[in-house]
């Protein structure tokens, strides 16, 4: 494996602003979640303030479980850009589209993308969590046209 192969997942493929609100929200939540406890608290605050404490906890749980499946059963480590970076990395694009398909009920397409992120036997579980998380993001964007995910606003 050469240096290019190791970093291919982080290669810029576009801009976060080119994504729809659910997909952009998924990328920004992923970036924040991986940024540490303070950023994770921001994700929780966004869910709770947009959805209320009960629904916010459910959404956060689905997102936590999705992240856990990706980390524990991932085919490899997902590359990501910094929280405020405008670029969209290849792995982030894959994750965004995965969540988008799952949210739209396109389970077969979501499953296919999930198999590039996690082991195939874990893909159905990942799709389920991605759908729950994505539906919460959809609800958040309907409640607030400009979704705040931590320090970044999603249009």
N, C-alpha and C positions, 0 to 999 in steps of 0.2 A: 504494500500500500504506500503510495507516494503522498507528498504534502497536498497535492491537488485533490486526491481522492478523499483524504481525511476532512477537508474543508468544503467539499462540494455542497453539502447540505446548507451551508451558510452563504453560498453564492447568491448575490442579489439577482432577483428575477423580476422585480417590479417595485412598486411603492405601496405602502399600506393604504394610502388614500384611494387606490384603484379598486380596493375591495368593497364589498357591500358592508353594511353595519354589523351584521352577525359575524361575518368572517373577520373583519377588522377587530371586533370585540374579542373574538377567540384568540387572535394573535397577541393583542395587547394584554389580555388576562394571562396568557402563557408567559409572556415576557415578565410581567409583574410577579407572577407566582414564583418564577425561577430566580427572581432578584432578592429574595430573602423575606424575613418575617415582617418588616415594616411595609414592604410592598404588598405582601399577602394580606395584611390588615386593610390596606386600601381597597383590595378586591372585595373583601368582606363588607366593608363600609358601602361600596357601590351597590352590591347586591342587596344589602339590608335597606339602604335608603330608597332604592328604586322599587323593590319588591316587598318590603316589610320584613320583619325579623324571621317569621316562620318560613315563608317562601324563599327568602334570601338564604337561610340555612340549608334548605333543600337544594337550591341551585349551587351553593358553594360545595355541598357534599358531592354532588354529581361531578363538579369540576375537579375536586380533590381526587375522587376515585378515577376519573379519566387520566389525570396527571400521574397517579400512582401506577395505573396499568401501563402507561407509556414508559415510565421509568423502570418498573420491575420486569416488564415483559417486552420491552422495546427491542427491535432488531438491532438498533444502535442508538447512541445518544443523539437526541434532536438538537440540531444547531439552531441558535436564535441570535437575533441582533439585540442591541441595547434597547431599553424601554422607549426612549425618545427618538430612536433612529427612524428615519422616513423610509428606508429601504425595506423590502420584503425579501427574506431569505427563502431558498428553495424548500427547506423543511417547514418553514412557517407557512408557505403557500400550500403545501401538502396538508398540513394540519388545518388550515383555514377552510380548504375545500372539503376536507373530511367532515368537519363540523357542519359546514353548510349543507352538504348532501344529507347528513343525518337529520338535521333540523327540518329539511324539506320532505322527509319521509322516503328519500331515495336510498333505501337500506342496502340494495345490492351495490350501488356505486360507492356508498360509504364503506361497505365491507371491503370492497376491492382496495380502496385507498388505505383503509385500516391495516390491511395485510402488509403494506409497505412500511408501516410505523411499528406495529407490534407483531408478535408471533401469530400465525393464522388461527391457532386454537383460542387466542384471546381476543380476536377481532370482534366477535359478536358482543362481548361484554363492553368493549371500547365503543362500539356503535351505540349501544344503549345509553351509556354515560354521555356520549357526545350529543345525542338527541336531547336528553334532559337538559344539559348545559345550554345547548343552542336554543331550545325553546324558552329558556329563562332569558337569554340574551335578546331574543325576539320580543318578549314581553317588556323587557327593559327599554328597548328602542321605541316601542309603541308608547310607553309611558313618558319617555323623555326623548324627543327627536334627536338631541345631541347627547349620546350616551357618554358619560364619563367613566373611564376605567382607570382608576388611580389618578395619575397626573395628566393623562392624555384624553382629549375629547375625540369621540368618534362621530363623524357626520353621516 
